[in-house]
Amino acid sequence: MEVRQAGRITDWNDGKGYGFVTPHDGGPRAFVHVKAFQFGSRRPVDGDLISFEVSKDAAGRINASRVRFAGQRIATAAPRRRSASSPLRRIPRLALGMLVLLCITAAAVVGRLPVSVALAYWTVSFVTYLVYWRDKDAAGASESRVPESTLHLLDLLGGWPGALIAQQQFRHKTVKVPFQSTFWLTVLLNVAALVLLLRLGWMQTLAGMLPGK
């Protein structure tokens, strides 16, 4: 059974739905997201006294989980419809991202796609993965964030397979509906542009302009 700790909410950003918990018994602050509060809880504010369990995310940072306000009773399980509210959350992003990159590689091997274009997808995906990682790390440390417009631009330029991998691995940007709507739009636009260039025979010309040709 997990040992619960007590602490107070600090640096709460209600617009973004996260903040930090300063434990009463000392020790490092824990990151806390509004979704960590038990079902039916009100919105937290700075200074709220809470109890919580300690967990770690994929990057090893300390998070507060199963959070309750002081004196709050244990809630019953959340309605089942909550898990079905966003179908996009159930997409196997890591597997899909890796599958896309492998298909791009296979297409280059059999000559259906210029090798330089495949390398460009791998390179931009790797850069995008690192940028998502940096943004997730900045969110946990309350540092300056990467603008969402930058993330979307990288996705549009072909980094979306790397973004899919990062979104699942770091549990980042997967529940924010406006972001996900724009993200999938950039995916569609990138794929449509790739198909159009291939059909018009412009891909070889574009490939000649890329490094590694």
C-alpha positions in Angstrom: 0.0 0.0 0.0 1.4 3.4 -1.0 2.2 5.8 1.8 0.4 9.1 1.4 2.2 12.4 2.0 0.8 15.8 2.9 1.8 19.1 1.2 0.6 22.4 -0.2 -0.1 23.5 -3.8 2.4 26.1 -5.1 2.9 27.9 -8.4 -0.5 26.7 -9.6 -1.2 27.6 -13.3 -5.0 27.2 -13.6 -4.9 28.0 -17.3 -2.6 25.1 -18.1 -3.9 22.9 -15.3 -0.7 22.1 -13.4 1.5 23.2 -10.6 3.7 21.8 -7.8 3.3 20.3 -4.3 5.7 21.3 -1.5 5.7 18.3 1.0 5.3 19.2 4.6 8.0 16.8 5.7 10.6 18.3 3.3 12.1 16.9 0.2 11.8 17.9 -3.5 8.6 19.4 -4.9 6.4 17.1 -7.0 4.7 18.1 -10.2 0.9 17.8 -10.1 -1.6 17.9 -12.9 -5.3 18.7 -12.5 -6.1 15.2 -13.8 -4.3 13.7 -10.7 -7.0 14.9 -8.4 -9.7 12.4 -7.6 -13.0 12.6 -9.6 -15.3 15.3 -8.6 -12.7 17.6 -7.0 -12.9 21.3 -7.4 -10.1 23.2 -9.2 -7.1 23.7 -6.9 -5.5 27.0 -6.0 -2.2 28.1 -4.4 -2.0 27.2 -0.7 -4.4 24.2 -0.8 -3.5 21.5 1.6 -3.6 18.1 -0.1 -2.6 14.5 0.4 -1.0 12.5 -2.4 1.0 9.5 -3.4 4.4 9.8 -5.1 5.0 8.5 -8.6 7.5 9.0 -11.4 6.9 9.7 -15.1 8.8 8.3 -18.0 11.6 10.8 -17.6 12.0 9.9 -13.9 10.5 13.2 -12.5 8.6 13.1 -9.3 4.8 13.5 -9.7 1.9 13.7 -7.3 -0.8 11.1 -8.0 -4.1 10.1 -6.5 -4.4 13.6 -5.0 -7.1 14.6 -2.5 -7.8 17.8 -0.7 -7.4 17.7 3.1 -10.6 16.2 4.6 -11.9 15.1 1.3 -13.5 11.7 1.3 -12.4 8.9 -1.1 -14.5 9.2 -4.2 -16.1 6.3 -6.0 -14.7 5.3 -9.4 -15.1 7.9 -12.2 -17.9 7.2 -14.7 -16.8 4.8 -17.5 -17.7 7.4 -20.1 -14.7 9.4 -19.0 -12.2 6.9 -20.5 -14.2 7.0 -23.8 -14.4 10.8 -24.1 -11.5 11.1 -26.4 -10.9 8.3 -28.9 -7.6 9.9 -29.9 -6.1 9.0 -26.5 -6.3 5.3 -27.3 -4.2 5.5 -30.5 -1.0 3.4 -30.1 1.2 6.4 -31.0 4.6 4.8 -30.4 3.8 1.8 -32.5 2.2 3.9 -35.2 5.2 6.3 -35.3 7.7 3.5 -35.6 5.6 1.7 -38.3 5.5 4.9 -40.4 9.2 5.4 -40.2 9.8 1.7 -41.1 7.4 2.0 -44.1 9.3 5.1 -45.2 12.6 3.2 -45.0 11.2 0.2 -46.9 9.8 2.5 -49.6 13.3 4.0 -50.0 14.9 0.6 -50.1 12.7 -0.6 -53.0 13.0 2.6 -54.9 9.5 4.0 -54.4 10.8 7.0 -52.4 14.2 8.9 -52.8 16.6 7.9 -50.1 17.2 11.6 -49.2 13.5 12.1 -48.6 13.5 9.1 -46.2 16.5 10.5 -44.4 14.8 13.8 -44.1 11.8 12.2 -42.4 14.0 10.4 -40.0 16.1 13.5 -39.2 13.1 15.8 -38.7 11.3 13.1 -36.7 14.4 12.8 -34.4 14.6 16.6 -34.0 10.8 16.7 -33.2 11.2 14.0 -30.7 13.9 15.9 -28.9 11.8 19.2 -29.0 8.8 17.4 -27.5 11.1 16.0 -24.8 12.4 19.4 -24.0 8.9 20.9 -23.8 7.8 18.1 -21.4 10.8 18.6 -19.3 10.2 22.4 -19.2 6.6 21.8 -18.1 7.8 19.7 -15.2 10.4 22.2 -14.1 8.2 25.3 -14.6 10.6 26.7 -17.2 10.0 28.5 -20.5 7.9 26.2 -22.8 8.4 25.5 -26.5 5.6 27.4 -28.5 2.9 25.1 -29.8 3.4 26.7 -33.2 6.9 25.4 -33.3 5.8 21.9 -32.5 3.1 22.0 -35.2 5.6 23.4 -37.7 8.0 20.5 -37.1 5.0 18.1 -37.4 4.0 19.7 -40.7 7.6 19.4 -42.1 7.6 15.6 -41.6 8.4 15.2 -37.9 5.0 13.9 -37.0 6.2 10.2 -36.7 8.7 11.3 -34.1 6.0 13.4 -32.4 3.7 10.3 -32.1 6.5 8.4 -30.4 7.3 11.3 -28.0 3.6 11.9 -27.2 3.2 8.4 -26.0 6.6 7.9 -24.3 6.4 11.2 -22.4 2.6 11.3 -22.1 2.7 14.8 -23.5 0.1 16.7 -25.4 -2.2 13.7 -25.7 -5.2 15.1 -23.8 -5.3 18.6 -25.1 -8.0 18.5 -27.7 -7.2 21.7 -29.6 -3.5 20.7 -29.9 -4.4 17.2 -31.1 -6.9 18.6 -33.6 -4.2 20.8 -35.1 -1.6 18.0 -34.9 -3.7 15.6 -37.0 -4.4 18.3 -39.5 -0.6 18.8 -39.9 -0.3 15.0 -40.4 -2.9 15.0 -43.1 -1.4 18.0 -44.9 2.1 16.5 -44.8 0.9 13.1 -46.2 -1.2 14.9 -48.8 1.8 17.0 -49.9 4.0 13.8 -50.1 1.4 12.0 -52.3 0.9 15.0 -54.5 4.7 15.4 -55.1 5.0 11.7 -55.9 2.2 11.8 -58.4 3.4 14.9 -60.1 6.9 13.5 -60.4 8.3 16.4 -58.4 9.8 14.3 -55.7 13.0 13.6 -57.5 13.5 17.3 -58.0 12.9 18.0 -54.4 15.1 15.1 -53.3 18.0 16.7 -55.3 17.7 19.8 -53.1 18.0 17.8 -49.8 21.3 16.9 -48.1 22.6 13.5 -48.7 21.5 13.3 -52.4 
